[in-house]
């Protein structure tokens, strides 16, 4: 056996040492975020996607971070992929407008990290509140207030919690149903003007909304009317009507005959009134009278009496005295004139 030279052995050892000193570089496969979808619902953004490797295979149990690309993000979110590599995360943002959403997979021992940026428009939708109260309601009976809530496209909004107040009294809370409606039974209100307000405080999907209006609760003015006497009218006697109006001070009463206004008057402090008419103002026979009262005082509306029928007799013919009296006076005047002429003749 031939001996190995020392210099050759030394070179071999140095070569082996140099080979061991070379660094080992691990090459990772690329990864992808596939099927990225962003959906906004008001200020809430949902992000969905699938993490895959370079061969297109899903990557299970991978951690994905999602965050907004601006300073107004309320929070970041993390999600883990399922067996099919799919993930879903939700962000709640502040304010409205276009936002950049960043999705990042940090990688693994075999897969390189990947980051994807998507744009999404966020914002709260408008709410339209409506109510069905008329401008005037009866103060004696309960009233049902019905509210409706719809979005700007007219779709009903379910589950909105709406605050309702009447004259700033303690609040009533309503919640809209699947038709976007909610109802509140109002008790009888005092006569006068009342303020009805409703408000929706808003959330991350819809902006606040409010309505404020006035409604007048009214009572009818009570009016009574009757002839002054029970007996039939004597021919030529005046037609006298008496009545009473129950309502606020400052009433005005209008009397009509056969639907035609014939007198306007102001009742006394006790609401009583009386009117007298010449029977010659009416066609003889049955004449229907009615009294109505109105006012400008809030909380009261015009009222009217029941119809009252008065039999107006024909105007009596002139008496014989009125026929002969003028003739007698004329005859006496002629005789007197004739006597004076005779007395004035010279003898």
Secondary structure, DSSP 8 states (H G I E B T S, - for coil): -----HHHHHHHHHHHHHHHHS------B-EEEEEEEEEEETTEEEEEEEEEETTS-B-TT-EEEEEESSTTBS--EEEE--TTSEEEEEEEBSS-EEEEEEEEE---SSB--EEEEEEEEE--B-EEEEE---SEEETTS-EEEEEEEEETTS-B--S-EEEEEETT-S-EEEE--TTSEEEEEE----SEEEEEEEEE---SSB--EEEEEEEEEEEE-EEEEEES-SS---TT--EEEEEEEESSSS-EEEEEETTEEEEEE---TTSEEEEEE-GGGS-SEEEEEEEEEE-SSTTEE-EE---EEEEE-------HHHHHHHHHHHHHHHHHHHHHHHHHS--
